[in-house]
Amino acid sequence: MTETITSAQNPKIKELLALQEKSRARREKGLFVVEGRRELGHCLDAGFIPDTLFVCREIISDTDLDDIIGKAEDVMHKVQDPDLQVIEIPAALYDKVAYRGGTEGIIAEMK
């Protein structure tokens, strides 16, 4: 499922920021945040399950995005969890939620 979010006031963006900033939120939700294509690939290879992908198409290439989504869907298929949520966000919003530079336009909430 893909949707587009443009506002920092959206509850999904607020939850992402809470997961980044508060260990309590991470413990309560059972999720953690990963930034970057390489880091996300390592998590997928290790068997962690993606919950939500936040992508900025202005930054990430279509080829890289297709590769990551394919890997994520493979992991989700193995654990029989078909609900990968992909949220597209504009560059201005990505800059607000990314906690480090050069992360290639992708942030993931992982289980």
N, C-alpha and C positions, 0 to 999 in steps of 0.2 A: 504494500500500500504506500503510495507517495502522496504527500501533501506539501503545500508551500506555506511558510510562515514568514511574515515580514515585520512583525512587531515584537519588541523585547518584552512587552507586557503579556504575551501569550503564556498560558500556564506551563506548556511544555518547555519553553525557554527558561522560565523561572525554575522549573524542576532541574533542568540541566545545570544551571548556575548553583543551585543548592547542593547538588551532588558534587560539584567541583569544590565548593567551599566548606561543606560541613560533613564531618565524618559521621555524625548522627544520621543525616539523611541517607548516606551510603549504607549504613548498617540497617536502617529501617526498610529501605527499598530493596536491599540485596543487590545493588548495582554499583558500578564504578565507571569512571569516564576515561576514555582513551582518545588521544589526539594524534592524527597523522596516519598516513597510509602504511608505513612500515610497522609502527607500533600496533595498529589494528591487525595487520597480517600476522604478527607474532602471537597476538591473543587468539586469533582464529586457529592458527596452527596448534596452539596449546589446548584447544578444545573449549575455550570460553565462548559463551553464546551471546550474540548481539541482540540487544533489545530494540534500540533505535539508532539510526544513522542520521546525523545532521550533515548535509553536504552543501557546499557552495559551488555551483556549476561555473561561476566566474573564475574560480581558482583551480579546481580539480579537472583534469582532462577526462573526456568521455571514456577513453580506453582504461585509465586507472580506475574510474568509478565502476565500469562494467566488471573489471577484474575483482574488485573488492566485494561488490554485491554478489557476484557469482560464488566467491569463497564463503561469504556469509550465508548464502542460501544453502550451500552444501552442508555447512555445520548445522544449520537449523533443520535440514532434512534428516540428518543423522539422529537428532534428538526428537524428531517428530514434532517440531514447533514451527508451524508454517507462517507465523505472523511477524515478519521482518518489516518494521516501519521505517520508511525513508522520508526524511523531511528536508526539503530544499529551502535554504535561507540565502538572502542576498549578502554581498560582501560586507556591507556596513554592519549588519547584524552579526555576521561571522566574526568580525574584528572585536565585537563586544563580548562574545562568548568564548573565543579562543584564548587560552591562558598563556600561550607562547606563540612566537612568530614562526613562520615557515612550516606550518603543519599540513600543507598540501590540500586544504579545503575539505577536510573530513574530521568529524568528531563522532564518537560512538559511546552510547551507554551500553555497558556489557554486564552480563550475569556471570 
